[in-house]
Amino acid sequence: MLPADPVVLVIGATGYVGLETVRAAAETDHVQRVFAHVRPGSQSRQRLLDGLDLASDRIRIEECPLEEAALDDLLQRIGPTHIFLCHGTTAKRADREGVDGNPYEKVDLAITRQLVIAAARVEGDPGLGPRMVYLSSMGANPAARSPYLAARGQSEDVIRESGLPFTLCRAPLITGPDRPERRPGEVWGRRLLDPVLSVLGFLGMRRLRGRYTSMDARETAEGLVRSGFHYMTINRAVLGDELRRVGVYEKESWVPASRRDEPRF
Ligand SMILES: NC(=O)c1ccc[n+]([C@@H]2O[C@H](COP(=O)([O-])OP(=O)(O)OC[C@H]3O[C@@H](n4cnc5c(N)ncnc54)[C@H](OP(=O)(O)O)[C@@H]3O)[C@@H](O)[C@H]2O)c1
């Protein structure tokens, strides 16, 4: 069951997954309002304006710098019950924006940290702040060799140690023909990996297939929203097979009903 009238904030709402997350959250029953965050000067602002039904009184766009004082003000003002973190850079984009050093630490991890600090200051029920729903990645691990996966793992740790309720959604490759940006590496990853996983699934490795087969933004967003609102996914990581539209629960073959389940009279 959802808390009364959730108020959702989506960080990274101009992105491929973020925009779909705003839409999916706004379509969820009982959600009072969805705030789509856009950073000042974002090149993708227009994509957000074009992609959202702004006539809906459930959706608002919030432009705000990702800085401590501004975030504090924003969060105090809107009082989110759920914060979806869908931000992140790529090496290419960070280079274009003149980010020095490790882009995933400087952008992905740093923004997550700022949001966690601001969220922890939001007044709510005692001992309870907004639920942090983090779009992470399969393979996220602070000790990973890949700087991207290491920053994802470190971000997960920051959220886990924050004392806030959370759900860490470890998505597989997210790609689809509707991605506005050209990313040939992702397209080839999908073309090569998905057929292999499909064969492995046919041979019985269904969990592996469910966890690693690519997803598009819409399916990922639906998985984020479902997991982010569900009580069974609180304070734990959710893997690719749980994020899927037809997920692990639908595919599980349950044991036959026990005698306890039969009507007694
Ligand atoms: N693609 C995958 O296979 C995959 C899998 C698992 C997890 N993820 C992670 O999920 C996240 C979202 O994926 P996506 O495909 O939706 O990414 P995307 O389309 O590139 O969107 C990234 C979002 O982050 C924002 N952003 C980028 N650089 C920023 C900066 N320096 N400061 C503040 N905001 C910044 C963007 O804002 P602007 O529009 O203003 O630039 C945009 O809203 C990414 O971090 C990605 O690493 C991706």
The ligand as an SDF file (V2000), in Angstrom:
LIG
                    3D

 48 52  0  0  0  0  0  0  0  0999 V2000
   22.3080    3.1780  -19.9180 N   0  0  0  0  0  0  0  0  0  0  0  0
   22.4710    2.1080  -19.1860 C   0  0  0  0  0  0  0  0  0  0  0  0
   22.6570    1.0210  -19.6880 O   0  0  0  0  0  0  0  0  0  0  0  0
   22.3750    2.1990  -17.6800 C   0  0  0  0  0  0  0  0  0  0  0  0
   22.2010    1.0740  -16.9330 C   0  0  0  0  0  0  0  0  0  0  0  0
   22.0750    1.1950  -15.5620 C   0  0  0  0  0  0  0  0  0  0  0  0
   22.1850    2.4460  -14.9850 C   0  0  0  0  0  0  0  0  0  0  0  0
   22.3850    3.5440  -15.7800 N   0  0  0  0  0  0  0  0  0  0  0  0
   22.5430    4.8540  -15.1660 C   0  0  0  0  0  0  0  0  0  0  0  0
   21.2700    5.4550  -15.0840 O   0  0  0  0  0  0  0  0  0  0  0  0
   21.4030    6.8670  -15.2320 C   0  0  0  0  0  0  0  0  0  0  0  0
   20.3450    7.3780  -16.1730 C   0  0  0  0  0  0  0  0  0  0  0  0
   20.4690    6.7370  -17.4240 O   0  0  0  0  0  0  0  0  0  0  0  0
   19.9410    7.4540  -18.7290 P   0  0  0  0  0  0  0  0  0  0  0  0
   20.1690    6.5000  -19.8140 O   0  0  0  0  0  0  0  0  0  0  0  0
   18.6000    8.0010  -18.4670 O   0  0  0  0  0  0  0  0  0  0  0  0
   20.9890    8.6730  -18.8350 O   0  0  0  0  0  0  0  0  0  0  0  0
   20.8420   10.0260  -19.6600 P   0  0  0  0  0  0  0  0  0  0  0  0
   19.7870    9.9500  -20.6900 O   0  0  0  0  0  0  0  0  0  0  0  0
   22.2240   10.3550  -20.0940 O   0  0  0  0  0  0  0  0  0  0  0  0
   20.3700   11.0900  -18.5490 O   0  0  0  0  0  0  0  0  0  0  0  0
   21.2550   11.5340  -17.5740 C   0  0  0  0  0  0  0  0  0  0  0  0
   20.5910   12.5550  -16.6820 C   0  0  0  0  0  0  0  0  0  0  0  0
   21.5990   13.0510  -15.7880 O   0  0  0  0  0  0  0  0  0  0  0  0
   21.7280   14.4650  -15.9440 C   0  0  0  0  0  0  0  0  0  0  0  0
   23.1280   14.9050  -15.8840 N   0  0  0  0  0  0  0  0  0  0  0  0
   24.1380   14.5420  -16.6870 C   0  0  0  0  0  0  0  0  0  0  0  0
   25.2580   15.1870  -16.3490 N   0  0  0  0  0  0  0  0  0  0  0  0
   24.9310   15.9770  -15.3030 C   0  0  0  0  0  0  0  0  0  0  0  0
   25.6600   16.9020  -14.5080 C   0  0  0  0  0  0  0  0  0  0  0  0
   26.9480   17.1540  -14.7260 N   0  0  0  0  0  0  0  0  0  0  0  0
   25.0130   17.5510  -13.5280 N   0  0  0  0  0  0  0  0  0  0  0  0
   23.7140   17.3070  -13.3060 C   0  0  0  0  0  0  0  0  0  0  0  0
   22.9550   16.4550  -14.0270 N   0  0  0  0  0  0  0  0  0  0  0  0
   23.5730   15.7920  -15.0230 C   0  0  0  0  0  0  0  0  0  0  0  0
   21.1990   14.7820  -17.3180 C   0  0  0  0  0  0  0  0  0  0  0  0
   20.7990   16.1530  -17.3330 O   0  0  0  0  0  0  0  0  0  0  0  0
   20.9050   17.0180  -18.6950 P   0  0  0  0  0  0  0  0  0  0  0  0
   19.8160   16.4850  -19.5660 O   0  0  0  0  0  0  0  0  0  0  0  0
   20.6820   18.3930  -18.2290 O   0  0  0  0  0  0  0  0  0  0  0  0
   22.2670   16.7570  -19.2540 O   0  0  0  0  0  0  0  0  0  0  0  0
   20.0560   13.7880  -17.4420 C   0  0  0  0  0  0  0  0  0  0  0  0
   18.9170   14.2800  -16.7750 O   0  0  0  0  0  0  0  0  0  0  0  0
   22.8110    7.1370  -15.7510 C   0  0  0  0  0  0  0  0  0  0  0  0
   23.6030    7.6430  -14.7230 O   0  0  0  0  0  0  0  0  0  0  0  0
   23.3450    5.8070  -16.0570 C   0  0  0  0  0  0  0  0  0  0  0  0
   24.7020    5.6880  -15.7680 O   0  0  0  0  0  0  0  0  0  0  0  0
   22.4470    3.4440  -17.1010 C   0  0  0  0  0  0  0  0  0  0  0  0
  1  2  1  0
  2  3  2  0
  2  4  1  0
  4  5  1  0
  4 48  2  0
  5  6  2  0
  6  7  1  0
  7  8  2  0
  8  9  1  0
  8 48  1  0
  9 10  1  0
  9 46  1  0
 10 11  1  0
 11 12  1  0
 11 44  1  0
 12 13  1  0
 13 14  1  0
 14 15  2  0
 14 16  1  0
 14 17  1  0
 17 18  1  0
 18 19  2  0
 18 20  1  0
 18 21  1  0
 21 22  1  0
 22 23  1  0
 23 24  1  0
 23 42  1  0
 24 25  1  0
 25 26  1  0
 25 36  1  0
 26 27  1  0
 26 35  1  0
 27 28  2  0
 28 29  1  0
 29 30  1  0
 29 35  2  0
 30 31  1  0
 30 32  2  0
 32 33  1  0
 33 34  2  0
 34 35  1  0
 36 37  1  0
 36 42  1  0
 37 38  1  0
 38 39  2  0
 38 40  1  0
 38 41  1  0
 42 43  1  0
 44 45  1  0
 44 46  1  0
 46 47  1  0
M  CHG  2   8   1  16  -1
M  END
$$$$
